[in-house]
Amino acid sequence: MNVHLKGAFLCSRAAQNTWCSKSMGRIVSLSSTSALGNRGQANYSSAKAALQGLTRTLAIELGPFGITANAVAPGFIDTEMTRSTARRQGLDPDKVIAEASKVIPVRRVGQPRILPTLFASSLRMKPVLSTARSSTSREGHEAKALIHPCNAAIAARLRLSRDARSKR
């Protein structure tokens, strides 16, 4: 919850303070199709579902200020996280990947390298009728590496700033 939800909340809050006065900005959050539920990942699924709610709320609240908020929700990605989840359930990760491939239209699971493209396309989107959107793809859990260092750095700065103010 701290990484997937609180980090996104703190990052968005810090950004909106600057962006509202400039009447522009783009918030792109990393959700997951696991937000709809996934065996063995109650904590992860809950955090991603909450992130979609946060993103929709940010779109509603910040849209009038020219700030868009979108969530990229990738599907099954072949990562160490998906493999360790399979092992924790007593399953062979390669068999899980093979089974997952059967229900994906392109008949293959995603690879982490596609994620920068998903984020870049979300940043280039022109606002349409609503800024509350969730892009669902069959590519992705690894993008958290692109977003979470930002969240952690901003959260750390916010804590330092708050600590400095409290010492005054």
Secondary structure per residue as TSV (DSSP state, phi and psi in degrees):
chain	resnum	aa	ss	phi	psi
A	1	M	-	360.0	-39.6
A	2	N	I	-63.4	-41.3
A	3	V	I	-78.4	-53.6
A	4	H	I	-75.7	-29.6
A	5	L	I	-113.5	-54.5
A	6	K	I	-63.4	-40.0
A	7	G	H	-61.0	-43.8
A	8	A	H	-65.8	-39.3
A	9	F	H	-62.2	-48.9
A	10	L	H	-64.8	-40.1
A	11	C	H	-63.9	-45.0
A	12	S	H	-64.7	-41.3
A	13	R	H	-63.7	-42.4
A	14	A	H	-64.9	-41.4
A	15	A	H	-67.7	-41.2
A	16	Q	H	-64.1	-30.1
A	17	N	H	-59.5	-37.7
A	18	T	H	-83.3	-44.6
A	19	W	H	-71.5	-32.8
A	20	C	H	-59.3	-41.5
A	21	S	H	-69.8	-22.9
A	22	K	H	-94.0	-5.9
A	23	S	T	55.2	39.6
A	24	M	-	-164.2	153.4
A	25	G	E	157.9	159.2
A	26	R	E	-134.8	126.7
A	27	I	E	-109.6	123.1
A	28	V	E	-123.7	115.6
A	29	S	E	-102.9	152.9
A	30	L	E	-100.1	109.2
A	31	S	-	-103.4	-149.3
A	32	S	-	-168.3	152.6
A	33	T	G	-66.8	-14.3
A	34	S	G	-67.5	-10.8
A	35	A	G	-59.2	-23.2
A	36	L	G	-85.3	-0.3
A	37	G	-	114.0	140.3
A	38	N	-	-157.8	129.9
A	39	R	T	-56.5	131.5
A	40	G	T	80.4	8.3
A	41	Q	-	-137.7	46.8
A	42	A	H	-58.3	-43.1
A	43	N	H	-66.4	-45.9
A	44	Y	H	-64.6	-47.5
A	45	S	H	-61.3	-42.1
A	46	S	H	-63.3	-43.8
A	47	A	H	-63.5	-41.2
A	48	K	H	-70.1	-35.6
A	49	A	H	-65.6	-42.7
A	50	A	H	-63.7	-36.2
A	51	L	H	-63.9	-37.2
A	52	Q	H	-64.7	-40.1
A	53	G	H	-63.9	-42.8
A	54	L	H	-60.3	-44.9
A	55	T	H	-63.5	-43.4
A	56	R	H	-62.8	-41.8
A	57	T	H	-65.4	-42.2
A	58	L	H	-60.8	-40.0
A	59	A	H	-61.6	-42.4
A	60	I	H	-66.8	-45.8
A	61	E	H	-74.8	-36.7
A	62	L	H	-99.6	-14.8
A	63	G	G	-51.7	-45.1
A	64	P	G	-60.7	-18.1
A	65	F	G	-96.1	7.9
A	66	G	T	83.4	14.0
A	67	I	E	-104.2	125.3
A	68	T	E	-95.5	150.1
A	69	A	E	-133.7	124.4
A	70	N	E	-136.3	156.2
A	71	A	E	-122.9	133.3
A	72	V	E	-95.6	125.8
A	73	A	E	-121.6	81.7
A	74	P	E	-67.2	159.7
A	75	G	-	-93.5	-146.1
A	76	F	-	-68.1	123.7
A	77	I	B	-122.5	137.0
A	78	D	-	-77.4	93.2
A	79	T	S	-128.7	172.5
A	80	E	H	-64.3	-32.7
A	81	M	H	-63.1	-46.4
A	82	T	H	-67.8	-35.7
A	83	R	H	-69.0	-41.0
A	84	S	H	-69.6	-33.1
A	85	T	H	-62.4	-42.8
A	86	A	H	-61.9	-46.9
A	87	R	H	-62.0	-40.1
A	88	R	H	-61.6	-29.1
A	89	Q	T	-89.4	4.7
A	90	G	T	77.4	23.2
A	91	L	-	-109.2	155.3
A	92	D	-	-81.0	118.0
A	93	P	H	-55.2	-39.1
A	94	D	H	-64.7	-36.3
A	95	K	H	-70.3	-37.8
A	96	V	H	-62.0	-43.9
A	97	I	H	-63.3	-42.9
A	98	A	H	-61.9	-42.0
A	99	E	H	-67.6	-42.2
A	100	A	H	-61.7	-37.7
A	101	S	H	-60.7	-30.4
A	102	K	H	-67.2	-26.5
A	103	V	H	-103.1	1.5
A	104	I	S	-94.2	129.7
A	105	P	T	-51.0	-37.6
A	106	V	T	-87.4	2.5
A	107	R	S	61.2	33.2
A	108	R	S	-154.5	152.8
A	109	V	-	-84.8	162.7
A	110	G	B	-78.2	161.1
A	111	Q	-	-118.0	146.4
A	112	P	G	-55.0	-28.8
A	113	R	G	-64.5	-16.6
A	114	I	G	-78.7	-18.3
A	115	L	H	-63.2	-40.2
A	116	P	H	-57.2	-34.3
A	117	T	H	-65.7	-41.5
A	118	L	H	-61.5	-44.0
A	119	F	H	-67.8	-42.9
A	120	A	H	-61.1	-41.7
A	121	S	H	-67.4	-33.6
A	122	S	H	-67.7	-33.7
A	123	L	H	-72.9	-27.3
A	124	R	H	-88.7	-10.3
A	125	M	-	-60.7	137.3
A	126	K	-	-86.1	139.1
A	127	P	-	-57.9	140.4
A	128	V	-	-113.8	-146.2
A	129	L	S	-60.2	-40.3
A	130	S	-	-129.8	146.3
A	131	T	S	-93.6	-1.7
A	132	A	E	-88.4	106.9
A	133	R	E	-143.3	150.3
A	134	S	E	-128.2	116.3
A	135	S	E	-87.9	114.5
A	136	T	E	-102.1	131.3
A	137	S	E	-136.7	166.3
A	138	R	S	-94.8	17.6
A	139	E	-	-123.4	120.7
A	140	G	-	137.0	34.1
A	141	H	G	-78.2	-22.1
A	142	E	G	-71.1	-9.8
A	143	A	G	-64.0	-15.2
A	144	K	H	-56.6	-25.8
A	145	A	H	-67.3	-26.3
A	146	L	H	-78.7	-32.1
A	147	I	H	-99.1	-43.7
A	148	H	H	-66.2	-31.3
A	149	P	H	-59.9	-35.7
A	150	C	H	-63.5	-48.3
A	151	N	H	-58.3	-46.5
A	152	A	H	-63.7	-41.6
A	153	A	H	-65.8	-43.9
A	154	I	H	-67.6	-41.6
A	155	A	H	-60.6	-41.7
A	156	A	H	-63.9	-43.0
A	157	R	H	-63.6	-40.1
A	158	L	H	-63.7	-40.8
A	159	R	H	-64.1	-44.4
A	160	L	H	-61.8	-42.5
A	161	S	H	-64.3	-44.9
A	162	R	H	-64.1	-43.0
A	163	D	H	-62.8	-41.5
A	164	A	H	-63.8	-42.1
A	165	R	H	-64.8	-38.6
A	166	S	H	-70.4	-21.9
A	167	K	H	-82.0	-12.9
A	168	R	-	-73.4	360.0
